[in-house]
Amino acid sequence: MSIESYVRAMPKVDLHVYLEGAFRQNTLEIIVDLNEIHDSFGNVDHWLTMFDNIDYEHLDELIANVTKWIRHPQDLARIVYDLGVLLAKDNVRYAEVSVNPSPYLESGFTLETFFAAIMDGQNRVERGWPVKLNWILTIPRDEPRRADEIARYATSTSTYRQNVVALSLDSYESAQPIGQFERALRLAEKQELPIVSHTGKSPDFEAITEIATTFRLDRLLGSWELLGLLHGNNKLVDDLIPVVMNMTQAVRFGQVNDYGVYPLRRLYNDDVKFSLGTAYLNLLDTTLSDEYLHAVHDCGVSIEMLDEIALNAIRYSFLPAEEKSLLIEEFTHEYTRLRIEHIETSETSS
């Protein structure tokens, strides 16, 4: 028993995970065979072999190409199931999954068939594994034409029953003026649907601050660059907007050389509202346990601090208040039991 075994056994919540992060080479090979995908959909062999050694400079291109292969509801349901299994095996009990419907609509899905497919996959996950999924519908900033349609669907009564908990803007902040998305985001505000902003690889701080001052921003998702938003006197700090970071993404993208550059202890001591997520978990070759272990071993976070950071994910989730309270109580009890089993017992025996 050890700190590592404790961390891997911890029940967890992930608020920053992309559905496309669950793409697996084996599943995609099955989809290629079943759908008779050929090179008119892109260089199939090239993109499949990239999974053996992912070129992170072309990750967006990889995702864009393989997404075109998903032609039928059962394909999409398989991807959702893969995600659920990956999360469950890491003891993630709840996740808020970001998904952009636009590329699937381009492949012939309607919003209705798209949701039917992801709900089919979700139901399969929840029947077989102890993990609950909810959805954050994402509008890409470089494609504003679908913003109103996605927002209307996200705020419809039927969609609430399908576990949509937020609307988000994704990709590069300056791709289009924020005014292009005003109707969509105002509709979300009117319907009291939370608003999330993802950051690009080189985020435009002024653009992010504009979103926060123009709309009710409920969460920021990103990696290394977001730390620059957590210092100084600005709207983001003043409003204490929760930030969910993924450290491995910055390392894989070559933005930093070492996990230790993340000042997690200082952020914790300064009461910054943050938690850790996995983003493109399978494509980044990481898990939430891995992120937590980097926090401990590379950033000097104590186990007590880690427990609080893990509980922050519940606090900043879009679950109802009563569910949050019950989950915090359950996790706190589990952490106490697991510390005795994995850490205190080990220290006593040594």
Secondary structure, 3 states (H helix, E strand, C coil): CCHHHHHHHCCEEEEEEEHHHHCCHHHHHHHHHHCCCCHHHCCHHHHHHHHHCCCHHHHHHHHHHHHCCCCCHHHHHHHHHHHHHHHHHCCEEEEEEEECCHHHHHCCCCHHHHHHHHHHHHHHHHHHCCCEEEEEEEEECCCHHHHHHHHHHHCCHHHHCCCEEEEEEECCCCCCCHHHHHHHHHHHHHCCCCEEEECCCCCCHHHHHHHHHHCCCCEEEECHHHHHHCCCCCHHHHCCCCEEECHHHHHHCCCCCCHHHCCHHHHHHCCCCEEECCECCCCCCCCHHHHHHHHHHCCCCCHHHHHHHHHHHHHCCCCCHHHHHHHHHHHHHHHHHHHHHHHHHHHHHC
